[in-house]
């Protein structure tokens, strides 16, 4: 942890401060969008290392040095859950021929070996860190960057609106129960709450 510093300044003059740290806030979810709650992690940026457990919503938040790269390790006690198995098709009533071609399910492919206790798994992410555009200076780019960081693809549309941005806005609105207008101005407040809070 970096200790706070003090700097003497004169009143009546203009002073410039360069911040050497920034706040990093991440929310980690599995492929089924279930939060990695209460999960051990190691966040490394430069020589600064943070070890902890994620919050109930899968989030973690730390002040990190103003560097451009870092690494996040998430230590799972067990691998992510497999998708649910398909259910077995119902048996047709007596006298009714089975469907053709027959329905194929997971039950048709039994596992070759019995299930063994699962080994712990470590997920690893390389982090590219940069300051985001502010809504005051470039509202469009700021909203696009936050949509991208929240997992809504805008397919390279940075600084210019397009079909991908509109689709990402609609998907964001759908996920958060907002009216689906496709307009960035309608989600600015919720984007800030979800991303910057």
DRENVOMI-513147 format. One record per residue (C-alpha): residue in three letters; x, y, z. Coordinates in nm, 3 decimals. Layout:
N
R   res      east     north        up
R   ala         X         Y         Z
...
% end
This chain:
197
R   res      east     north        up
R   unk     0.000     0.000     0.000
R   unk     0.135     0.344    -0.088
R   unk     0.126     0.594     0.198
R   unk    -0.022     0.941     0.140
R   unk     0.216     1.224     0.058
R   unk     0.200     1.593     0.138
R   unk     0.332     1.877    -0.074
R   unk     0.370     2.240     0.038
R   unk     0.197     2.490    -0.196
R   unk     0.164     2.867    -0.192
R   unk    -0.169     3.036    -0.183
R   unk    -0.243     3.270    -0.469
R   unk    -0.058     3.050    -0.722
R   unk    -0.186     2.785    -0.962
R   unk    -0.061     2.437    -0.874
R   unk    -0.070     2.125    -1.090
R   unk    -0.088     1.777    -0.936
R   unk    -0.024     1.461    -1.135
R   unk    -0.200     1.162    -0.986
R   unk     0.020     0.855    -0.983
R   unk    -0.261     0.618    -0.887
R   unk    -0.602     0.532    -1.016
R   unk    -0.899     0.337    -0.884
R   unk    -0.959     0.000    -1.049
R   unk    -1.304    -0.153    -1.006
R   unk    -1.382    -0.493    -1.162
R   unk    -1.688    -0.719    -1.149
R   unk    -1.610    -1.083    -1.231
R   unk    -1.882    -1.315    -1.362
R   unk    -1.868    -1.664    -1.512
R   unk    -1.988    -1.749    -1.867
R   unk    -2.344    -1.785    -1.732
R   unk    -2.317    -1.435    -1.578
R   unk    -2.309    -1.571    -1.223
R   unk    -2.077    -1.358    -1.006
R   unk    -1.755    -1.512    -0.877
R   unk    -1.861    -1.428    -0.520
R   unk    -1.627    -1.468    -0.221
R   unk    -1.348    -1.595    -0.447
R   unk    -0.978    -1.553    -0.372
R   unk    -0.784    -1.328    -0.610
R   unk    -0.441    -1.172    -0.659
R   unk    -0.426    -0.839    -0.844
R   unk    -0.077    -0.725    -0.950
R   unk     0.002    -0.388    -1.108
R   unk     0.372    -0.309    -1.123
R   unk     0.521    -0.396    -0.784
R   unk     0.188    -0.347    -0.608
R   unk     0.004    -0.668    -0.519
R   unk    -0.345    -0.689    -0.371
R   unk    -0.469    -1.020    -0.229
R   unk    -0.829    -1.059    -0.122
R   unk    -1.171    -1.212    -0.183
R   unk    -1.435    -1.080    -0.420
R   unk    -1.755    -0.927    -0.280
R   unk    -2.096    -1.095    -0.305
R   unk    -2.152    -0.936    -0.649
R   unk    -1.812    -1.062    -0.776
R   unk    -1.651    -0.718    -0.749
R   unk    -1.313    -0.597    -0.631
R   unk    -1.185    -0.242    -0.606
R   unk    -0.833    -0.109    -0.538
R   unk    -0.615     0.196    -0.585
R   unk    -0.342     0.091    -0.828
R   unk    -0.031     0.265    -0.966
R   unk    -0.078     0.470    -1.282
R   unk     0.075     0.200    -1.505
R   unk    -0.057     0.056    -1.831
R   unk    -0.045    -0.317    -1.754
R   unk    -0.135    -0.557    -1.478
R   unk    -0.245    -0.912    -1.410
R   unk    -0.539    -1.064    -1.225
R   unk    -0.545    -1.421    -1.093
R   unk    -0.874    -1.569    -0.971
R   unk    -0.841    -1.889    -0.769
R   unk    -1.146    -2.114    -0.803
R   unk    -1.197    -2.401    -0.562
R   unk    -1.360    -2.589    -0.849
R   unk    -1.392    -2.538    -1.226
R   unk    -1.679    -2.327    -1.361
R   unk    -2.005    -2.521    -1.371
R   unk    -2.075    -2.713    -1.691
R   unk    -2.385    -2.615    -1.885
R   unk    -2.695    -2.806    -1.776
R   unk    -2.743    -3.145    -1.942
R   unk    -3.018    -3.181    -2.196
R   unk    -3.317    -3.364    -2.067
R   unk    -3.405    -3.709    -2.197
R   unk    -3.683    -3.693    -2.460
R   unk    -4.018    -3.838    -2.349
R   unk    -4.101    -4.193    -2.450
R   unk    -4.374    -4.189    -2.718
R   unk    -4.711    -4.343    -2.621
R   unk    -4.763    -4.711    -2.696
R   unk    -4.837    -4.776    -3.060
R   unk    -4.681    -4.445    -3.178
R   unk    -4.355    -4.485    -3.370
R   unk    -4.054    -4.299    -3.231
R   unk    -3.951    -3.979    -3.412
R   unk    -3.722    -4.010    -3.709
R   unk    -3.441    -3.920    -3.708
R   unk    -3.414    -4.002    -3.338
R   unk    -3.341    -3.718    -3.096
R   unk    -2.979    -3.723    -2.978
R   unk    -2.911    -3.615    -2.619
R   unk    -2.614    -3.604    -2.383
R   unk    -2.731    -3.936    -2.242
R   unk    -2.623    -4.098    -2.571
R   unk    -2.259    -4.015    -2.488
R   unk    -2.178    -4.157    -2.145
R   unk    -1.852    -4.040    -1.995
R   unk    -1.566    -4.282    -2.053
R   unk    -1.431    -4.251    -1.700
R   unk    -1.612    -4.197    -1.373
R   unk    -1.615    -3.840    -1.247
R   unk    -1.319    -3.756    -1.024
R   unk    -1.303    -3.479    -0.766
R   unk    -1.227    -3.159    -0.952
R   unk    -0.892    -2.985    -0.909
R   unk    -0.873    -2.617    -0.814
R   unk    -0.849    -2.386    -1.114
R   unk    -0.671    -2.052    -1.151
R   unk    -0.806    -1.809    -1.410
R   unk    -0.557    -1.550    -1.536
R   unk    -0.623    -1.220    -1.712
R   unk    -0.369    -0.975    -1.852
R   unk    -0.499    -0.624    -1.785
R   unk    -0.448    -0.327    -2.016
R   unk    -0.504    -0.017    -1.804
R   unk    -0.572     0.329    -1.937
R   unk    -0.766     0.634    -1.830
R   unk    -1.117     0.656    -1.968
R   unk    -1.254     0.954    -2.151
R   unk    -1.468     1.177    -1.929
R   unk    -1.833     1.240    -2.007
R   unk    -1.768     1.614    -1.992
R   unk    -1.508     1.612    -2.271
R   unk    -1.633     1.332    -2.498
R   unk    -1.965     1.179    -2.392
R   unk    -1.990     0.942    -2.690
R   unk    -1.643     0.791    -2.648
R   unk    -1.683     0.775    -2.268
R   unk    -2.010     0.580    -2.299
R   unk    -1.864     0.346    -2.565
R   unk    -1.559     0.268    -2.349
R   unk    -1.778     0.187    -2.050
R   unk    -2.011    -0.033    -2.259
R   unk    -1.706    -0.221    -2.387
R   unk    -1.569    -0.267    -2.034
R   unk    -1.908    -0.400    -1.917
R   unk    -1.903    -0.666    -2.190
R   unk    -2.123    -0.504    -2.457
R   unk    -1.943    -0.526    -2.792
R   unk    -1.920    -0.209    -3.001
R   unk    -1.688    -0.365    -3.264
R   unk    -1.430    -0.088    -3.292
R   unk    -1.675     0.204    -3.305
R   unk    -1.476     0.448    -3.091
R   unk    -1.576     0.812    -3.115
R   unk    -1.834     0.754    -3.390
R   unk    -2.187     0.617    -3.344
R   unk    -2.293     0.318    -3.549
R   unk    -2.507     0.004    -3.559
R   unk    -2.288    -0.183    -3.309
R   unk    -2.311     0.098    -3.056
R   unk    -2.691     0.110    -3.091
R   unk    -2.712    -0.268    -3.049
R   unk    -2.486    -0.251    -2.741
R   unk    -2.703     0.025    -2.590
R   unk    -3.020    -0.181    -2.649
R   unk    -2.857    -0.490    -2.493
R   unk    -2.750    -0.283    -2.191
R   unk    -3.103    -0.141    -2.156
R   unk    -3.256    -0.489    -2.187
R   unk    -3.027    -0.635    -1.920
R   unk    -3.105    -0.353    -1.676
R   unk    -3.481    -0.336    -1.739
R   unk    -3.469     0.003    -1.912
R   unk    -3.680     0.108    -2.212
R   unk    -3.496    -0.003    -2.529
R   unk    -3.440     0.326    -2.710
R   unk    -3.087     0.260    -2.838
R   unk    -2.990     0.617    -2.740
R   unk    -2.665     0.667    -2.546
R   unk    -2.802     0.973    -2.365
R   unk    -3.071     0.753    -2.205
R   unk    -2.816     0.529    -2.030
R   unk    -2.545     0.775    -1.921
R   unk    -2.655     0.786    -1.555
R   unk    -2.694     0.406    -1.531
R   unk    -2.357     0.353    -1.707
R   unk    -2.185     0.572    -1.450
R   unk    -2.358     0.386    -1.166
R   unk    -2.269     0.042    -1.308
R   unk    -1.915     0.125    -1.417
R   unk    -1.777     0.415    -1.215
R   unk    -1.946     0.382    -0.877
% end
